[in-house]
Amino acid sequence: MDIGPGLLETVYEVILAELLRKSGLEAERQVPIPIEYQGLKFDEGFRADIVVERKVIIELKSIEKASRSHKKQVLTHLKLTGMKLGFLLNFGEELMKDGIYRIVNGRLE
């Protein structure tokens, strides 16, 4: 994306989802993530920013620096959905390469 850093997360979400679709991938925005426990289902408002091919979760931020809690958010989404791979993309970093974090279910780096 060539729109640069510092915009609101929703802008990046809309554009990235469309670019993924144009490349032939299924990309869903604002996918609800319920909490399920002992046969009960709770809808507590968790949402994945983008889910690609029902396999990969992408969480978008536009903040100065991503913290461990932002990575834990992605890990929580992965655990609740059973998906294995997620990415935290922070568009607030000066260089985009410094704002890309790969998160694997079962591991927080």
Buried (B, 14 or more C-beta within 10 A) or exposed (E): EEEEBEBEBEBBBEBBBEEBEEEEEEBBBEBEBBEEEEEEEEEEEBEBBBBBEEEBBBBBBBEEEBEEEBBEBBBBBBEBBEBEBBBBBBBBBEEBEEBEBEBEBEEEE
